Amino acid sequence: MARNVLKVGRFYINPQQQLLLDENKNEIALEAKVQEILFYLFDNRDRYVSLEELHENVWSGRIVSDSAVRRTISKLRKLFGDNGEEAEYIKSVVKKGYKFVCDVEVEEEKEEESQLPKKKFRIKWKKIFYSFLYISFISLFLFVANTTFFKIETLVQEHVLAITRNPQNGDYAYIGYSPGDTRYQLFYQSDETKDDELLAFSYDPLLSPIFIKNTIWVGWQSINSCGLLKVDIKTKKSSRVTLDCSALVHMSMINDNEFLITMKPRQVDTYQSYLFNIKDEKTDPINDAKMENPFIASLSADGNILAMSYPNLKGSTLRLLDLKNNLQIKKNDIPERIIQLRWQDSILKLATENSLYKLNNETGMLEKFDVRTNYSRHTKIIDFSIYAGKVQVLHEEDKEATQYLNTYNERSGHLELSNTVFLDPHMLPVLNDESVIIDHEPSRYVLKSRSDQKFLATSKSMIRVLTSIDKNDIVIFNNGHVDIISRTTGTLQYRLDIQGEVKQAIAVPNKDALWLVTLSPVGWQTLQWNYKSNNLTAVSLHERMRFFIDGKLFWVDSRDGVIKSKNDAGDIISFSNALHLSSDSLWILGKDDSLWFTESRTYGTDIYQIKIGSEKIAKVKLRIRGLLEMSLNEKNQLILQLEQQPQSQLSSAFRLFSL
């Protein structure tokens, strides 16, 4: 028996298991929608597929913006290395759509032929033995990983999907998604300690969390089943409740004894709202709360008024049902999509992607809140929560998918902005210490002191910190110039305008000067900048990087990627084979004379290590995705900063690994 593996350019595709493989046939991890678009285009590669068709078949008709679909396709094309009109894999034509254009070749992988029963028995014992060895090895690896080798310093998630505040004490709960390991994560944050805790994670999508006393309830949805996850905040113990449903649409809190869920029961074509009793973990259907299309719902605290919202051709329809008297009391059509409903006492408040509204109980009309985001017309609302006269709104900048959390004080029916926390990326530590950070605001990057939050430098593009001079000054590269600024005051000490990009800065021994390793249109070169006299001279050509070992200068030749130096006679000698260097490789020298460097791949980044003078061949030590920067701490441990932003309200902005 054989199964077909299809070769597409530099990659392989397993259509049966819907897997994308690299050139070595290793699986490439894909975000869910990226994977769905890839295989939808692949299955329909004989024609162009329009945006409307992708909306209908990949997002199942769920309303998302065209820019969201284009961003997902852009991620896929970036993975393939496609570039505009010269696309090798996915071609786009205006008014026609997208098409998978890469040639497909069939390869066969033969499975092992079945063995005789006697031989099967022997192989089974071998498998048990090797499985035992494998488990022992993994256990040993995890033990070592947790102590010295591989350690996760902070938590990470790329997108915050929903937020909820505990109405009793103001604690947070929120759902984050991490594409690096395709996990949905439930985070909890005490309003007193302000520390984020990971309570649970799931490979199935999670819905908005609900606080009930000392527990958090959150919905989960697998391919053909759904249910509830109950997590004890103190012990972090969790348990699952499986519901008799094929789709879970929405959840909202009512009181400490029950909450509302909207789901599609098995073998039924309609969606229905239910009361879920916490004590006996049973569901009870609500009369007339039933529709053929998915809808969200929220029940007032007294249990009398049910608010239901569902999309229509022009926006959304909001229905209010009086359950006590069994009648519909209000129906509103608004030209926007309603994404969330929440009751505050007896007042219904709701959010669309653009605005917040409240229902006037006297007139029955919707009134818009005064939400002053003042950032961009492309800003949309993801979720909101209410607590003690405050409203918190989770926003996202649609153009760049930048998220931020606004806190508003509610006064006289209006919202006044009191605080904003930006979530993309937030507080990037630099220079191997905690005294200086880089903060990202919607329109700029800010280098500032952590202790007093004093601004040291600002830029529209990412600020790169190159090195430090004594304890007071730091050297940065920003917008075509090298700056030396005071670490304490931010005062500009010296500035050099320069062509190209500065990759490395090294203090010249016994001189008020810096060696600058640069990449410009003329190629790699090393310059010497005497900053006090502002004198710039060329030192050498074709140097990819340079470093000292025991007072001896080494460099990597940009032409052949070989580590070189000079002997006592002045002759150039080689100290390695060709290193695997790409144009955006990072590198750093360890205290044990080990050189660490990176090479970008389609599936992520390979991190190599080579011992100068002892090993001729660099070895891959780690493969990782989303690498932003790397450095070494005082213990000579490699610190990796990942670009997968955690989008957390108050936690550090990205994951740190130490090796």
C-alpha positions, 0 to 999 in steps of 0.5 A, a space after each residue: 500500500 502506498 500514500 502519495 506525497 506531492 512535491 510543490 517547488 521546495 516543499 511537500 504536501 500531504 493532502 490526506 493529512 493536510 500537512 505542509 512539509 519542508 524540503 526535509 519532509 518535516 512538518 511546518 506548523 501553520 495557523 489554522 486559517 493559513 492552513 485552511 486557505 492553503 489547502 482550499 487553494 490547492 484543491 481548487 488549483 485549476 482556477 482562480 478563487 475570489 475573496 468572496 469564495 474564501 469568505 464563504 468556504 474558509 470562514 464559513 460565511 462569518 463576517 470578517 474584513 477583506 483585509 483580514 483575509 488578505 493578511 492571512 494570504 500574505 502570511 502564506 505567501 511570505 512562508 513560501 517566499 512569494 514576491 508580487 508578480 513573480 509569485 512561484 506558489 500563489 498568484 493574485 490577479 485583480 478582480 479574479 482572485 488567487 490561484 495556486 500555480 506551482 507545479 505538482 509532482 507525485 512521490 510515493 512513500 511505501 509503507 512497510 509490508 505486513 510481517 508474519 504473526 510470529 515476527 509481529 510478536 517480536 517487533 511488539 516487544 522491541 517497540 515496548 523496549 524502545 518506547 521505554 527508552 524514548 520516554 526515559 530520554 524525554 523525561 531526562 530531557 525535560 528535567 534538564 530543560 527545566 533546570 539548566 538547558 531550556 527554560 521559558 521565562 515568561 508566558 506568551 500569546 499572540 492575540 487576545 481574543 476576549 476579556 472579562 472582569 470579575 464584577 465582585 473584585 475587579 480581577 481579570 480573565 482573558 483568552 490568548 492564542 499562541 500560533 507558535 504552538 497553536 494553543 488557546 490559553 486562559 489567563 488570570 490576573 488578580 487586581 491586587 497583584 497585577 500578575 498574569 497567571 496561566 490557568 489552563 490551555 487547550 488546542 481547541 478554541 476557547 470562548 469568553 471566560 465567566 467568573 463564578 465565585 472562585 472559579 472560571 468557566 470557559 467554553 471550548 469547541 472541537 471539530 464536532 463537539 463542544 463543552 465547558 471548562 471549569 477552572 479553580 483559580 486557587 488550585 488551578 485544577 480543571 475539569 471538563 463538561 461535555 455538552 450535547 452540541 455540535 457548535 458553541 456560539 456564545 456565553 454570558 453571565 447571569 448570576 452566581 448560580 447560572 449562566 447563559 449559553 447559546 449552542 447548536 444541539 446535535 442532530 438539530 438545524 437550529 441554534 438555541 439558548 440555554 440556562 446552565 445550572 452550575 450546581 448540577 451542571 445541567 442545561 435548560 432551554 429557554 422558550 422562543 430563544 431559537 433561530 436558524 442562524 447563529 446568534 449571541 444572547 444575554 439575559 438580565 440579572 432578574 431573568 426577565 429580559 433576554 437580548 438576542 442579536 444576529 447578523 442581517 444583510 445590512 448589519 445586525 438585528 437586536 431583539 428583546 424578549 420579555 420571558 415573564 410575559 412571553 412577548 417580544 418588546 423591542 426589535 432594532 436594526 443597526 447598520 453594524 455588526 454586534 459582537 458583544 452584549 452585556 447587562 449592567 444592572 438593568 441596562 443593556 450595553 452592547 458593542 459593535 466593531 466601531 462603537 459602544 451602545 446602551 439601550 435607553 429603557 424609556 425610549 427603547 432606542 440605542 444610544 451611542 457612547 462617547 468612546 474617544 479612541 482617537 487613533 485611527 478610523 481602521 480601529 475596531 473593537 474586539 471585546 469589552 467588560 464592565 466593572 465598578 463604573 469603568 468600561 474596558 475595551 479591547 481594540 485592534 488596529 486593523 491595518 497592522 493588527 496592533 492591539 491595545 486595552 483602553 480603560 474608560 471612566 463612565 460619567 453622566 452617560 459618557 466615557 472618559 479615557 483614563 488609561 491605555 495599555 499597548 500590546 504590540 510589542 510592549 517593553 522590549 528589554 535591551 542590553 542584557 539588563 532591565 534598566 532600559 526598554 523599548 516600548 511600541 506605541 501606535 505610531 512610534 517606538 520609544 526607548 526609555 528608562 524602566 525606573 522613571 519611564 523617561 524617554 531617551 529616544 523616539 522613532 517611527 521605525 524599530 530602534 536598534 541598540 548596538 552597544 554601550 560605552 561605560 555605564 552612562 552612554 548607549 549607542 543606537 542605530 535609528 533612521 540612517 544615523 548612529 547616536 550616542 545618548 545618555 542612558 540617564 537623561 536621553 541627551 544626545 552626545 554624538 551623532 553620525 549620519 551614515 549610508 546603509 545599515 549598521 549591523 555591529 558597533 564595537 568600542 575601539 580599545 584605548 580610543 574614543 572611537 567605535 568600529 562600525 560593521 555596516 552593510 551598504 550598496 557597496 557591500 560589507 565594510 568596517 568603518 572607524 568613527 572617532 566620535 569626539 572629533 567626528 572623523 570617519 575612516 574605512 578600516 577594512 572590506 568584506 567583514 561580516 562581523 568582528 570580535 576579539 578573543 584574548 586580545 586577538 581580532 577575528 572576523 567572518 569574511 562576507 565573501 566565503 563565510 569563513 572565520 579568519 584572523 592573522 598569525 604573528 607573521 601577518 598572514 591571514 589564516 582560516 578557523 572554520 568552514 563556511 558558516 551558514 549566514 543569510 543577509 539578516 543573520 544575528 550573531 553573538 560571541 560567548 565567554 567560552 569562545 563560542 560563536 552563536 549565529 542564526 540563519 533564516 528559513 521558511 519554517 523559522 530560524 536555525 540557531 548555530 553554535 561553533 567553538 572557535 579554534 576547536 570545531 570546524 563545523 557549526 552545529 544547529 542547536 535550536 530551531 525556533 519561530 519569531 526570533 527578534 533578538 538574541 543576547 547572552 547573560 552573565 552566566 553565558 546563557 543565550 537569551 532569545 527574544 521572540 517576535 510573537 507578542 504576548 498581547 497581555 494586558 500587563 505582562 512582559 511583551 514576549 517570550 524569553 528563552 535561556 539556553 
